[in-house]
Amino acid sequence: MYDTILIATDGSDSADRATDHALDLASTFDADLHALYVVDTRRYGGSMVTDADTVTADLEERGRELLDDIASRADVGVTTVLRSGRPSQLIGEYADEIDADLLVIGNRGLSSGGEIGSTAERVVRYVDRPVITA
């Protein structure tokens, strides 16, 4: 049913739940799994903070750690990708690039309250592929 699954993570609790779900699905369907972390440059760009390079480097390091964790937990091969830009846009673009059959994302990010987060909402609304949120 699913040949290529994309998990997008930001390290939030809901992204961890989504990761568990994506790992189970990839194992069940013996699917190719792609894990994506996007450094949100809109939030941490040069005009927003005085030491943007340090902040970006720290976020990239955190992203690599999250992606490595996903790869270490998987019992299928995982392609890990780190990008910088607007998360919802890059998630959609990467899903198109790999022709993902399914996207799995957390329903709330690190800064979201009790409702669906803005990135998850944009992905669900504008990406023309099945999306599971957790």
All heavy atoms as an XYZ file, in Angstrom:
1004
protein
N       0.813     -1.194      0.000
C       0.000      0.000      0.000
C       0.860      1.263      0.000
O       0.552      2.201     -0.696
C      -0.914     -0.019      1.219
C      -1.798      1.161      1.311
S      -3.006      0.925      2.613
C      -4.168      2.137      2.141
N       1.906      1.266      0.818
C       2.811      2.412      0.863
C       4.212      1.950      0.480
O       4.763      1.052      1.106
C       2.859      3.040      2.263
C       1.532      3.518      2.764
C       0.942      2.958      3.887
C       0.855      4.549      2.111
C      -0.277      3.404      4.352
C      -0.369      4.995      2.568
C      -0.929      4.413      3.694
O      -2.146      4.865      4.153
N       4.775      2.580     -0.533
C       6.145      2.271     -0.948
C       7.138      3.286     -0.411
O       8.287      2.948     -0.145
C       6.255      2.232     -2.478
C       5.457      1.092     -3.075
O       5.469     -0.005     -2.490
O       4.821      1.307     -4.120
N       6.704      4.543     -0.272
C       7.591      5.614      0.180
C       6.849      6.465      1.217
O       5.806      7.039      0.922
C       8.025      6.507     -1.001
O       8.613      5.678     -2.005
C       9.036      7.540     -0.549
N       7.428      6.520      2.408
C       6.822      7.257      3.518
C       7.777      8.360      3.946
O       8.980      8.131      4.085
C       6.528      6.324      4.706
C       5.526      5.241      4.291
C       6.014      7.116      5.910
C       5.315      4.146      5.321
N       7.228      9.541      4.169
C       8.002     10.681      4.645
C       7.569     11.029      6.058
O       6.382     11.252      6.307
C       7.801     11.893      3.730
C       8.363     13.235      4.223
C       9.870     13.162      4.455
C       8.017     14.344      3.233
N       8.519     11.067      6.971
C       8.279     11.564      8.320
C       9.009     12.889      8.457
O      10.200     12.984      8.157
C       8.725     10.562      9.423
C       8.567     11.160     10.824
C      10.162     10.105      9.233
C       7.180     11.359     11.277
N       8.272     13.920      8.839
C       8.883     15.232      9.102
C       8.892     15.422     10.607
O       7.873     15.217     11.271
C       8.089     16.332      8.417
N      10.037     15.803     11.149
C      10.154     15.935     12.592
C      10.705     17.288     13.000
O      11.446     17.913     12.246
C      11.044     14.818     13.190
O      10.987     14.890     14.613
C      12.487     14.939     12.710
N      10.298     17.708     14.196
C      10.871     18.906     14.810
C      11.313     18.607     16.240
O      11.719     19.492     16.967
C       9.884     20.074     14.779
C       8.618     19.808     15.583
O       8.491     18.711     16.179
O       7.745     20.690     15.615
N      11.190     17.346     16.643
C      11.592     16.954     17.978
C      10.522     17.118     19.040
O      10.758     16.827     20.208
N       9.343     17.555     18.667
C       8.251     17.737     19.622
C       7.684     16.377     20.035
O       7.954     15.354     19.398
C       7.144     18.599     19.013
O       6.584     17.941     17.891
N       6.884     16.385     21.094
C       6.248     15.148     21.544
C       5.362     14.557     20.459
O       5.353     13.347     20.244
C       5.422     15.393     22.812
C       6.280     15.658     24.035
O       7.491     15.322     24.017
O       5.753     16.222     25.017
N       4.614     15.409     19.770
C       3.732     14.885     18.720
C       4.544     14.356     17.539
O       4.159     13.370     16.915
C       2.717     15.938     18.273
O       3.350     17.044     17.680
N       5.692     14.974     17.252
C       6.560     14.448     16.188
C       7.132     13.094     16.586
O       7.297     12.213     15.732
C       7.679     15.431     15.873
N       7.402     12.901     17.872
C       7.870     11.594     18.339
C       6.795     10.528     18.158
O       7.087      9.409     17.736
C       8.291     11.665     19.811
C       9.590     12.422     20.022
O      10.348     12.618     19.039
O       9.846     12.837     21.168
N       5.547     10.886     18.468
C       4.440      9.940     18.242
C       4.301      9.637     16.755
O       4.106      8.478     16.361
C       3.127     10.510     18.776
C       3.006     10.503     20.282
C       1.591     10.837     20.747
N       1.077     12.093     20.206
C       1.276     13.282     20.748
N       1.999     13.400     21.844
N       0.750     14.360     20.205
N       4.418     10.667     15.928
C       4.325     10.476     14.487
C       5.468      9.588     13.987
O       5.268      8.725     13.124
C       4.347     11.830     13.770
N       6.651      9.777     14.547
C       7.808      8.965     14.161
C       7.544      7.493     14.481
O       7.802      6.618     13.649
C       9.080      9.456     14.870
O       9.370     10.784     14.418
C      10.257      8.548     14.589
N       7.038      7.216     15.679
C       6.723      5.828     16.034
C       5.751      5.224     15.031
O       5.914      4.076     14.595
C       6.123      5.757     17.447
C       7.130      6.068     18.542
O       8.354      5.977     18.290
O       6.674      6.406     19.663
N       4.749      5.996     14.659
C       3.746      5.525     13.705
C       4.381      5.276     12.326
O       4.130      4.245     11.699
C       2.613      6.550     13.612
C       1.377      6.011     12.981
N       0.566      5.083     13.586
C       0.825      6.263     11.777
C      -0.435      4.786     12.789
N      -0.300      5.497     11.684
N       5.203      6.214     11.880
C       5.855      6.068     10.572
C       6.796      4.861     10.555
O       6.860      4.132      9.554
C       6.616      7.341     10.218
N       7.525      4.650     11.643
C       8.418      3.491     11.726
C       7.630      2.190     11.638
O       8.032      1.255     10.937
C       9.242      3.535     13.015
C      10.294      4.633     13.099
C      10.873      4.720     14.504
C      11.399      4.427     12.072
N       6.493      2.123     12.326
C       5.650      0.929     12.268
C       5.109      0.701     10.862
O       5.124     -0.427     10.352
C       4.479      1.037     13.250
C       4.900      0.874     14.697
O       6.024      0.378     14.958
O       4.106      1.251     15.590
N       4.632      1.764     10.232
C       4.100      1.634      8.872
C       5.182      1.210      7.881
O       4.949      0.349      7.031
C       3.470      2.951      8.420
C       2.133      3.307      9.044
C       1.758      4.751      8.717
C       1.059      2.343      8.557
N       6.351      1.819      7.995
C       7.445      1.472      7.076
C       7.837      0.011      7.242
O       8.087     -0.697      6.253
C       8.642      2.387      7.312
N       7.868     -0.454      8.474
C       8.197     -1.855      8.728
C       7.108     -2.781      8.190
O       7.396     -3.779      7.532
C       8.388     -2.074     10.228
O       8.689     -3.416     10.499
N       5.858     -2.442      8.451
C       4.733     -3.267      8.009
C       4.689     -3.398      6.492
O       4.473     -4.487      5.959
C       3.399     -2.663      8.507
O       3.415     -2.657      9.930
C       2.205     -3.446      7.991
N       4.915     -2.286      5.790
C       4.802     -2.289      4.336
C       6.147     -2.420      3.633
O       6.203     -2.337      2.408
C       4.085     -1.016      3.866
C       2.645     -0.984      4.268
C       2.223     -0.197      5.327
C       1.711     -1.766      3.608
C       0.897     -0.173      5.717
C       0.376     -1.747      3.988
C      -0.034     -0.955      5.050
N       7.224     -2.598      4.408
C       8.580     -2.665      3.859
C       8.811     -1.484      2.906
O       9.298     -1.632      1.793
C       8.817     -4.000      3.144
C      10.288     -4.230      2.846
O      11.138     -3.729      3.606
O      10.588     -4.888      1.823
N       8.439     -0.317      3.393
C       8.493      0.906      2.584
C       9.825      1.617      2.764
O      10.480      1.482      3.800
C       7.356      1.840      2.986
N      10.194      2.395      1.765
C      11.325      3.304      1.908
C      10.881      4.415      2.844
O       9.799      4.994      2.669
C      11.711      3.918      0.557
C      12.257      2.894     -0.410
O      12.869      1.911      0.041
O      12.077      3.085     -1.630
N      11.722      4.720      3.816
C      11.386      5.761      4.779
C      12.344      6.925      4.616
O      13.563      6.740      4.560
C      11.461      5.217      6.214
C      11.075      6.176      7.327
C       9.606      6.600      7.206
C      11.316      5.527      8.687
N      11.783      8.108      4.517
C      12.554      9.344      4.439
C      12.222     10.162      5.666
O      11.048     10.345      5.996
C      12.199     10.138      3.177
C      12.619      9.466      1.927
N      13.670      9.911      1.171
C      12.142      8.364      1.292
C      13.819      9.128      0.127
N      12.894      8.180      0.184
N      13.255     10.649      6.356
C      13.069     11.492      7.534
C      13.599     12.882      7.208
O      14.731     13.025      6.734
C      13.803     10.899      8.735
N      12.790     13.890      7.454
C      13.115     15.266      7.096
C      13.046     16.163      8.321
O      12.088     16.105      9.095
C      12.127     15.769      6.040
C      12.213     17.240      5.628
C      13.528     17.527      4.900
C      11.023     17.602      4.739
N      14.066     16.997      8.471
C      14.082     18.041      9.491
C      14.337     19.357      8.769
O      15.265     19.445      7.961
C      15.184     17.794     10.522
C      15.277     18.858     11.590
C      14.547     18.747     12.766
C      16.099     19.968     11.433
C      14.625     19.718     13.753
C      16.186     20.947     12.414
C      15.452     20.812     13.571
O      15.533     21.777     14.547
N      13.498     20.352      9.043
C      13.647     21.653      8.394
C      13.973     22.708      9.450
O      13.221     22.889     10.404
C      12.364     22.059      7.629
C      12.537     23.442      7.004
C      12.006     21.025      6.574
N      15.116     23.372      9.263
C      15.453     24.529     10.089
C      14.597     25.679      9.588
O      14.691     26.070      8.421
C      16.955     24.879      9.990
C      17.264     26.154     10.764
C      17.812     23.723     10.482
N      13.741     26.191     10.455
C      12.804     27.245     10.079
C      13.540     28.584     10.022
O      13.674     29.273     11.030
C      11.655     27.301     11.074
C      10.544     28.237     10.656
O      10.745     29.023      9.695
O       9.479     28.198     11.284
N      14.020     28.956      8.846
C      14.797     30.193      8.703
C      13.930     31.440      8.822
O      14.449     32.528      9.046
C      15.559     30.221      7.369
O      14.635     30.025      6.299
C      16.630     29.150      7.346
N      12.624     31.303      8.700
C      11.750     32.465      8.915
C      11.803     32.888     10.371
O      11.763     34.065     10.692
C      10.290     32.138      8.567
C      10.030     31.805      7.137
C       8.612     31.279      6.935
N       8.339     30.192      7.870
C       7.281     30.150      8.692
N       6.392     31.093      8.685
N       7.112     29.142      9.507
N      11.890     31.919     11.244
C      11.877     32.198     12.673
C      13.256     32.593     13.186
O      13.381     33.387     14.096
C      11.393     30.959     13.420
C      11.315     31.167     14.925
C      10.739     29.967     15.594
N       9.329     29.883     15.248
C       8.525     28.933     15.667
N       8.976     27.974     16.419
N       7.260     28.925     15.318
N      14.308     32.032     12.594
C      15.647     32.226     13.129
C      16.601     32.843     12.109
O      17.792     32.635     12.169
C      16.218     30.893     13.613
C      15.350     30.249     14.650
C      14.573     29.144     14.350
C      15.280     30.769     15.937
C      13.765     28.556     15.314
C      14.472     30.191     16.904
C      13.717     29.078     16.574
O      12.920     28.510     17.524
N      16.081     33.596     11.170
C      16.916     34.220     10.143
C      17.770     35.340     10.695
O      17.617     35.783     11.831
N      18.689     35.817      9.885
C      19.649     36.828     10.289
C      19.036     38.102     10.815
O      19.602     38.742     11.699
N      17.904     38.511     10.298
C      17.306     39.758     10.767
C      16.597     39.595     12.105
O      16.269     40.573     12.749
C      16.306     40.280      9.729
O      15.245     39.364      9.592
N      16.381     38.362     12.543
C      15.630     38.117     13.763
C      16.515     38.032     15.008
O      16.088     38.362     16.096
C      14.828     36.814     13.640
C      13.823     36.838     12.511
S      12.450     37.923     12.829
C      11.607     37.009     14.083
N      17.730     37.562     14.840
C      18.613     37.390     15.984
C      19.982     37.948     15.649
O      20.380     38.004     14.495
C      18.729     35.901     16.389
C      17.426     35.393     16.952
C      19.186     35.045     15.245
N      20.712     38.333     16.671
C      22.011     38.958     16.436
C      23.079     37.953     16.060
O      24.023     38.298     15.377
C      22.471     39.738     17.686
O      22.508     38.841     18.798
C      21.544     40.895     17.966
N      22.947     36.721     16.487
C      23.949     35.709     16.185
C      23.291     34.559     15.422
O      23.277     33.409     15.874
C      24.602     35.221     17.477
C      25.897     34.472     17.232
O      26.326     34.402     16.068
O      26.465     33.965     18.212
N      22.755     34.873     14.265
C      21.969     33.919     13.493
C      22.773     32.684     13.101
O      22.234     31.575     13.092
C      21.404     34.591     12.245
N      24.060     32.844     12.782
C      24.864     31.688     12.374
C      24.969     30.664     13.496
O      24.878     29.462     13.256
C      26.257     32.129     11.932
C      26.233     32.898     10.615
O      25.246     32.757      9.865
O      27.197     33.633     10.343
N      25.146     31.122     14.717
C      25.235     30.213     15.859
C      23.909     29.510     16.096
O      23.865     28.294     16.313
C      25.662     30.969     17.132
O      26.926     31.576     16.889
C      25.752     30.050     18.332
N      22.817     30.266     16.043
C      21.493     29.687     16.234
C      21.222     28.656     15.148
O      20.765     27.541     15.433
C      20.399     30.779     16.248
C      19.014     30.154     16.240
C      20.575     31.688     17.448
N      21.492     28.986     13.899
C      21.258     28.067     12.795
C      22.107     26.818     12.943
O      21.618     25.700     12.740
C      21.538     28.771     11.448
O      20.662     29.900     11.337
C      21.298     27.830     10.279
N      23.370     26.971     13.298
C      24.248     25.813     13.488
C      23.724     24.913     14.604
O      23.744     23.677     14.471
C      25.671     26.271     13.793
N      23.257     25.510     15.687
C      22.688     24.719     16.787
C      21.437     23.960     16.334
O      21.248     22.792     16.674
C      22.335     25.617     17.976
C      23.556     26.138     18.712
O      24.675     25.621     18.476
O      23.388     27.080     19.522
N      20.583     24.615     15.565
C      19.372     23.960     15.064
C      19.714     22.846     14.076
O      19.070     21.795     14.078
C      18.448     24.989     14.418
C      17.804     25.967     15.393
C      17.116     27.095     14.638
C      16.826     25.251     16.305
N      20.705     23.073     13.243
C      21.135     22.025     12.311
C      21.689     20.818     13.069
O      21.402     19.674     12.721
C      22.164     22.568     11.335
C      21.569     23.511     10.315
C      22.608     24.193      9.435
O      23.821     24.060      9.707
O      22.187     24.875      8.477
N      22.471     21.077     14.111
C      23.005     19.980     14.922
C      21.866     19.203     15.579
O      21.864     17.967     15.586
C      23.957     20.520     15.982
C      24.564     19.426     16.846
C      25.547     19.967     17.872
O      26.085     21.072     17.686
O      25.765     19.257     18.868
N      20.891     19.930     16.131
C      19.722     19.277     16.743
C      18.975     18.448     15.706
O      18.555     17.324     15.972
C      18.800     20.337     17.352
C      17.496     19.795     17.878
C      17.684     18.965     19.133
N      16.382     18.570     19.640
C      16.117     17.385     20.121
N      17.066     16.477     20.215
N      14.919     17.078     20.552
N      18.817     18.973     14.506
C      18.150     18.246     13.435
C      18.872     16.971     13.080
O      18.257     15.910     12.905
N      20.201     17.036     12.969
C      20.982     15.834     12.658
C      20.822     14.772     13.750
O      20.725     13.578     13.462
C      22.451     16.175     12.473
C      22.766     16.837     11.130
C      24.238     16.835     10.827
N      25.020     18.005     10.621
C      24.699     19.286     10.599
N      23.488     19.643     10.815
N      25.559     20.236     10.376
N      20.807     15.228     15.016
C      20.614     14.291     16.127
C      19.249     13.605     16.037
O      19.144     12.392     16.233
C      20.732     15.024     17.467
C      22.131     15.484     17.797
C      22.177     16.407     19.014
O      21.109     16.716     19.602
O      23.295     16.829     19.371
N      18.207     14.375     15.742
C      16.869     13.800     15.606
C      16.804     12.817     14.449
O      16.225     11.732     14.571
C      15.833     14.909     15.418
C      15.573     15.794     16.634
C      14.771     17.031     16.235
C      14.872     15.012     17.733
N      17.392     13.181     13.323
C      17.389     12.303     12.154
C      18.187     11.032     12.419
O      17.765      9.933     12.038
C      17.934     13.043     10.931
C      17.071     14.214     10.447
C      17.811     15.000      9.365
C      15.713     13.732      9.941
N      19.332     11.158     13.081
C      20.130      9.976     13.427
C      19.361      9.049     14.357
O      19.440      7.824     14.231
C      21.454     10.391     14.085
C      22.433     11.020     13.111
O      22.223     10.915     11.883
O      23.413     11.639     13.593
N      18.606      9.635     15.294
C      17.800      8.826     16.206
C      16.749      8.036     15.435
O      16.543      6.843     15.694
C      17.135      9.720     17.255
C      16.252      8.918     18.191
O      16.781      8.052     18.917
O      15.016      9.141     18.179
N      16.075      8.685     14.491
C      15.070      7.984     13.685
C      15.723      6.841     12.924
O      15.219      5.714     12.913
C      14.356      8.962     12.733
C      13.488      9.931     13.530
C      13.510      8.197     11.702
C      12.920     11.077     12.710
N      16.845      7.101     12.297
C      17.535      6.064     11.516
C      17.953      4.893     12.404
O      17.856      3.726     11.986
C      18.740      6.664     10.802
N      18.384      5.180     13.617
C      18.836      4.106     14.507
C      17.681      3.246     15.010
O      17.877      2.086     15.367
C      19.619      4.686     15.685
O      18.762      5.338     16.591
N      16.480      3.799     15.046
C      15.307      3.068     15.538
C      14.598      2.272     14.458
O      13.760      1.424     14.765
C      14.327      4.058     16.171
C      14.882      4.696     17.432
C      14.063      5.865     17.929
N      12.627      5.642     17.916
C      11.734      6.621     17.906
N      12.125      7.877     17.896
N      10.450      6.356     17.896
N      14.918      2.522     13.212
C      14.191      1.897     12.104
C      14.746      0.507     11.791
O      15.942      0.274     11.900
C      14.282      2.773     10.863
N      13.851     -0.383     11.388
C      14.309     -1.677     10.899
C      14.186     -1.771      9.378
O      14.231     -2.842      8.804
C      13.595     -2.831     11.598
C      12.090     -2.816     11.411
O      11.576     -1.939     10.703
O      11.416     -3.690     11.994
N      14.040     -0.607      8.757
C      14.116     -0.466      7.298
C      15.152      0.622      7.015
O      15.521      1.380      7.909
C      12.750     -0.074      6.670
C      11.714     -1.164      6.899
C      12.262      1.255      7.197
N      15.593      0.718      5.779
C      16.519      1.775      5.411
C      15.854      3.139      5.526
O      14.671      3.284      5.226
N      16.617      4.117      5.980
C      16.088      5.469      6.142
C      17.005      6.458      5.431
O      18.216      6.429      5.622
C      15.996      5.881      7.635
C      15.455      7.295      7.768
C      15.151      4.902      8.418
N      16.414      7.301      4.615
C      17.131      8.422      4.018
C      16.842      9.631      4.885
O      15.677      9.969      5.113
C      16.644      8.687      2.579
O      16.858      7.504      1.797
C      17.370      9.857      1.953
N      17.899     10.270      5.398
C      17.703     11.444      6.250
C      18.106     12.694      5.486
O      19.106     12.703      4.773
C      18.507     11.339      7.561
O      19.890     11.231      7.251
C      18.054     10.140      8.376
N      17.295     13.736      5.651
C      17.518     14.978      4.916
C      17.290     16.153      5.857
O      16.294     16.195      6.590
C      16.553     15.091      3.712
C      16.717     16.415      2.997
C      16.775     13.936      2.751
N      18.216     17.100      5.821
C      18.103     18.332      6.585
C      18.064     19.484      5.590
O      18.918     19.567      4.708
C      19.297     18.485      7.528
C      19.204     19.658      8.488
C      19.639     19.209      9.879
C      20.045     20.804      8.029
N      17.056     20.328      5.717
C      16.912     21.489      4.832
C      16.636     22.726      5.666
O      16.268     22.626      6.833
C      15.787     21.265      3.829
C      16.023     20.033      2.952
C      15.725     20.275      1.533
N      16.195     19.188      0.698
C      15.512     18.641     -0.277
N      14.302     19.087     -0.566
N      16.031     17.677     -1.009
N      16.755     23.872      5.045
C      16.478     25.142      5.712
C      15.480     25.936      4.890
O      15.608     26.005      3.663
C      17.763     25.963      5.870
O      18.668     25.301      6.707
N      14.504     26.536      5.555
C      13.498     27.333      4.873
C      12.189     27.287      5.633
O      12.167     27.122      6.851
N      11.107     27.406      4.903
C       9.770     27.361      5.493
C       9.334     25.895      5.585
O       9.185     25.230      4.559
C       8.796     28.140      4.626
C       7.420     28.194      5.186
C       6.508     29.014      4.316
N       5.211     29.101      4.970
C       4.346     30.029      4.730
N       4.594     30.959      3.836
N       3.194     30.040      5.361
N       9.121     25.372      6.794
C       8.862     23.942      6.940
C       7.713     23.399      6.094
O       7.894     22.398      5.394
C       8.572     23.790      8.441
C       9.386     24.877      9.057
C       9.267     26.034      8.090
N       6.559     24.022      6.132
C       5.421     23.463      5.387
C       5.711     23.405      3.895
O       5.357     22.434      3.214
C       4.149     24.265      5.664
O       4.311     25.626      5.294
N       6.363     24.413      3.372
C       6.691     24.448      1.952
C       7.701     23.353      1.602
O       7.524     22.622      0.627
C       7.261     25.814      1.579
C       7.701     25.908      0.133
C       8.347     27.259     -0.176
O       8.341     28.181      0.632
N       8.914     27.363     -1.352
N       8.748     23.225      2.406
C       9.790     22.249      2.103
C       9.324     20.820      2.323
O       9.770     19.909      1.613
C      11.052     22.543      2.911
C      11.759     23.832      2.495
C      12.974     24.090      3.373
C      12.178     23.785      1.041
N       8.419     20.605      3.266
C       7.850     19.267      3.442
C       7.103     18.867      2.173
O       7.273     17.769      1.661
C       6.930     19.217      4.679
C       7.764     19.366      5.959
C       6.117     17.925      4.705
C       6.942     19.634      7.211
N       6.281     19.776      1.660
C       5.548     19.498      0.427
C       6.462     19.291     -0.761
O       6.263     18.368     -1.567
N       7.473     20.134     -0.886
C       8.409     20.004     -2.008
C       9.181     18.692     -1.945
O       9.366     18.023     -2.962
C       9.384     21.186     -2.025
C       8.748     22.487     -2.453
C       9.695     23.680     -2.345
O      10.887     23.500     -1.992
O       9.230     24.808     -2.603
N       9.619     18.317     -0.739
C      10.368     17.073     -0.618
C       9.459     15.865     -0.870
O       9.871     14.893     -1.500
C      11.057     16.968      0.747
C      11.988     15.786      0.813
C      13.154     15.748      0.056
C      11.705     14.691      1.611
C      14.002     14.655      0.081
C      12.555     13.595      1.660
C      13.700     13.580      0.897
O      14.544     12.493      0.927
N       8.217     15.930     -0.415
C       7.264     14.854     -0.687
C       7.086     14.669     -2.191
O       7.045     13.536     -2.688
C       5.924     15.150     -0.025
N       7.006     15.776     -2.915
C       6.911     15.698     -4.377
C       8.185     15.126     -4.983
O       8.139     14.295     -5.895
C       6.642     17.080     -4.979
C       5.241     17.588     -4.707
O       4.349     16.778     -4.345
O       5.024     18.809     -4.843
N       9.320     15.572     -4.468
C      10.618     15.136     -4.987
C      10.786     13.619     -4.891
O      11.311     12.986     -5.819
C      11.717     15.837     -4.182
C      13.124     15.594     -4.625
C      14.106     16.361     -3.751
O      13.865     17.546     -3.427
O      15.140     15.752     -3.394
N      10.353     13.037     -3.788
C      10.517     11.590     -3.601
C       9.263     10.814     -3.980
O       9.233      9.592     -3.869
C      10.921     11.258     -2.152
C       9.822     11.653     -1.161
C      12.277     11.882     -1.810
C      10.039     11.134      0.256
N       8.236     11.514     -4.422
C       6.954     10.914     -4.773
C       6.403     10.083     -3.614
O       6.045      8.907     -3.772
C       7.072     10.076     -6.051
C       5.729      9.748     -6.667
O       4.743     10.475     -6.394
O       5.641      8.746     -7.399
N       6.337     10.704     -2.449
C       5.887     10.017     -1.236
C       4.435      9.572     -1.370
O       3.588     10.309     -1.874
C       6.039     10.940     -0.025
N       4.178      8.366     -0.907
C       2.812      7.843     -0.867
C       2.076      8.329      0.370
O       0.846      8.349      0.399
C       2.826      6.312     -0.842
C       3.485      5.726     -2.063
O       3.084      6.078     -3.182
O       4.428      4.924     -1.891
N       2.852      8.689      1.412
C       2.261      9.085      2.679
C       3.215     10.013      3.413
O       4.428      9.779      3.427
C       2.002      7.847      3.548
C       1.452      8.089      4.952
C       0.014      8.620      4.877
C       1.501      6.797      5.757
N       2.658     11.048      4.037
C       3.407     11.926      4.935
C       2.907     11.680      6.344
O       1.699     11.546      6.561
C       3.169     13.396      4.602
C       3.909     13.992      3.415
C       3.372     13.476      2.122
C       3.827     15.477      3.483
N       3.826     11.646      7.300
C       3.464     11.477      8.695
C       4.136     12.608      9.461
O       5.355     12.776      9.384
C       3.895     10.109      9.249
C       3.396      9.927     10.671
C       3.402      8.975      8.351
N       3.330     13.411     10.156
C       3.862     14.558     10.895
C       3.135     14.683     12.229
O       2.027     14.187     12.396
C       3.705     15.886     10.103
C       2.245     16.178      9.793
C       4.531     15.867      8.830
C       1.997     17.529      9.172
N       3.783     15.363     13.153
C       3.131     15.668     14.414
C       2.042     16.701     14.201
O       2.137     17.542     13.308
N       1.005     16.644     15.023
C      -0.087     17.611     14.842
C       0.183     18.943     15.521
O      -0.529     19.901     15.289
C      -1.419     17.023     15.313
C      -1.421     16.645     16.772
O      -0.443     16.835     17.494
N      -2.525     16.074     17.209
N       1.220     18.997     16.362
C       1.606     20.244     17.020
C       3.121     20.298     17.067
O       3.783     19.311     17.325
C       1.100     20.300     18.454
C      -0.367     20.438     18.604
C      -0.749     20.658     20.059
N      -0.588     19.479     20.904
C      -1.436     18.458     20.936
N      -2.471     18.456     20.139
N      -1.258     17.462     21.757
N       3.652     21.477     16.873
C       5.092     21.664     16.958
C       5.537     22.007     18.364
O       4.779     21.887     19.334
N       6.751     22.457     18.469
C       7.332     22.782     19.764
C       6.637     23.947     20.446
O       6.599     24.036     21.662
C       8.822     23.094     19.600
C       9.676     21.896     19.175
C      11.057     22.373     18.743
C       9.789     20.902     20.314
N       6.090     24.874     19.664
C       5.504     26.073     20.264
C       3.982     26.116     20.191
O       3.384     27.101     20.572
C       6.080     27.331     19.580
O       5.763     27.318     18.205
N       3.351     25.047     19.722
C       1.895     25.047     19.589
C       1.225     24.749     20.907
O       1.767     24.055     21.761
C       1.461     23.994     18.566
O       1.954     24.322     17.300
N       0.029     25.257     21.050
C      -0.781     24.974     22.234
C      -1.528     23.670     22.040
O      -0.995     22.702     21.529
N      -2.784     23.655     22.415
C      -3.580     22.444     22.361
C      -4.197     22.141     21.011
O      -4.776     21.087     20.834
N      -4.115     23.055     20.078
C      -4.731     22.847     18.770
C      -3.688     22.439     17.748
O      -2.493     22.469     18.016
C      -5.430     24.130     18.325
C      -6.544     24.531     19.270
C      -7.252     25.797     18.829
O      -7.028     26.242     17.692
O      -8.012     26.334     19.631
N      -4.144     22.108     16.552
C      -3.217     21.723     15.495
C      -2.270     22.887     15.199
O      -2.671     24.046     15.183
C      -3.964     21.265     14.210
C      -2.980     20.663     13.210
C      -4.767     22.398     13.613
C      -3.646     19.933     12.057
N      -1.013     22.576     15.006
C      -0.013     23.600     14.741
C      -0.117     24.140     13.326
O      -0.708     23.520     12.434
N       0.472     25.294     13.097
C       0.363     25.953     11.792
C       1.056     25.158     10.688
O       0.550     25.093      9.561
C       0.928     27.373     11.858
O       2.291     27.357     12.244
N       2.191     24.539     10.971
C       2.873     23.749      9.941
C       2.030     22.544      9.569
O       1.814     22.269      8.378
C       4.269     23.315     10.411
O       5.070     24.488     10.617
C       4.947     22.421      9.383
N       1.535     21.814     10.560
C       0.695     20.650     10.271
C      -0.550     21.058      9.494
O      -0.941     20.390      8.534
C       0.316     19.949     11.568
N      -1.163     22.167      9.893
C      -2.359     22.625      9.188
C      -2.060     22.945      7.727
O      -2.806     22.554      6.830
C      -2.952     23.855      9.871
C      -4.209     24.345      9.185
C      -4.831     25.549      9.863
O      -4.285     26.048     10.859
O      -5.875     25.990      9.357
N      -0.965     23.651      7.482
C      -0.611     23.987      6.095
C      -0.313     22.733      5.266
O      -0.692     22.651      4.095
C       0.589     24.929      6.072
C       0.250     26.333      6.475
C       1.466     27.255      6.350
N       1.192     28.524      6.959
C       1.709     28.943      8.111
N       2.569     28.170      8.770
N       1.393     30.108      8.606
N       0.386     21.782      5.862
C       0.697     20.550      5.131
C      -0.593     19.817      4.789
O      -0.798     19.402      3.643
C       1.668     19.654      5.940
C       1.774     18.263      5.317
C       3.045     20.313      6.024
N      -1.473     19.662      5.758
C      -2.739     18.963      5.513
C      -3.563     19.674      4.446
O      -4.147     19.049      3.571
C      -3.542     18.817      6.823
C      -4.966     18.355      6.560
C      -2.837     17.860      7.775
N      -3.584     20.999      4.487
C      -4.391     21.767      3.534
C      -3.822     21.784      2.112
O      -4.574     21.724      1.147
C      -4.513     23.220      3.989
C      -5.481     23.446      5.085
C      -5.524     24.936      5.413
N      -6.315     25.190      6.570
C      -7.529     25.731      6.517
N      -8.067     26.053      5.368
N      -8.201     25.930      7.627
N      -2.499     21.904      1.994
C      -1.934     22.220      0.689
C      -1.110     21.130      0.020
O      -0.817     21.222     -1.163
C      -1.075     23.496      0.796
C      -1.896     24.674      1.259
C      -1.663     25.271      2.487
C      -2.938     25.178      0.483
C      -2.424     26.343      2.931
C      -3.717     26.235      0.914
C      -3.436     26.821      2.135
O      -4.202     27.868      2.568
N      -0.738     20.103      0.740
C       0.024     19.024      0.124
C      -0.962     18.024     -0.470
O      -1.898     17.584      0.192
C       0.960     18.345      1.147
C       1.612     17.116      0.553
C       2.018     19.335      1.610
N      -0.748     17.677     -1.722
C      -1.683     16.836     -2.449
C      -1.302     15.348     -2.300
O      -1.094     14.649     -3.291
C      -1.708     17.248     -3.916
C      -2.844     16.597     -4.682
O      -3.846     16.227     -4.063
O      -2.698     16.449     -5.910
N      -1.180     14.926     -1.050
C      -0.842     13.538     -0.724
C      -1.507     13.192      0.597
O      -1.803     14.083      1.389
C       0.669     13.375     -0.586
C       1.417     13.669     -1.863
C       2.914     13.632     -1.676
N       3.546     14.064     -2.907
C       3.713     13.290     -3.977
N       3.290     12.060     -3.957
N       4.279     13.749     -5.056
N      -1.693     11.912      0.865
C      -2.245     11.530      2.181
C      -1.303     11.954      3.301
O      -0.077     11.834      3.186
C      -2.349     10.011      2.103
C      -2.345      9.692      0.642
C      -1.519     10.764     -0.016
N      -1.896     12.465      4.383
C      -1.132     12.916      5.546
C      -1.759     12.317      6.799
O      -2.965     12.402      6.988
C      -1.137     14.460      5.679
C      -0.351     14.904      6.902
C      -0.591     15.117      4.419
N      -0.912     11.744      7.637
C      -1.341     11.296      8.961
C      -0.684     12.220      9.971
O       0.515     12.481      9.897
C      -0.911      9.838      9.231
C      -1.660      8.882      8.312
C      -1.144      9.477     10.704
C      -1.222      7.430      8.448
N      -1.485     12.731     10.898
C      -0.935     13.535     11.984
C      -1.098     12.757     13.285
O      -2.061     11.998     13.456
C      -1.620     14.901     12.104
O      -2.993     14.718     12.426
C      -1.466     15.709     10.837
N      -0.150     12.934     14.179
C      -0.212     12.213     15.458
C       0.013     13.198     16.590
O       0.627     14.212     16.440
C       0.837     11.121     15.488
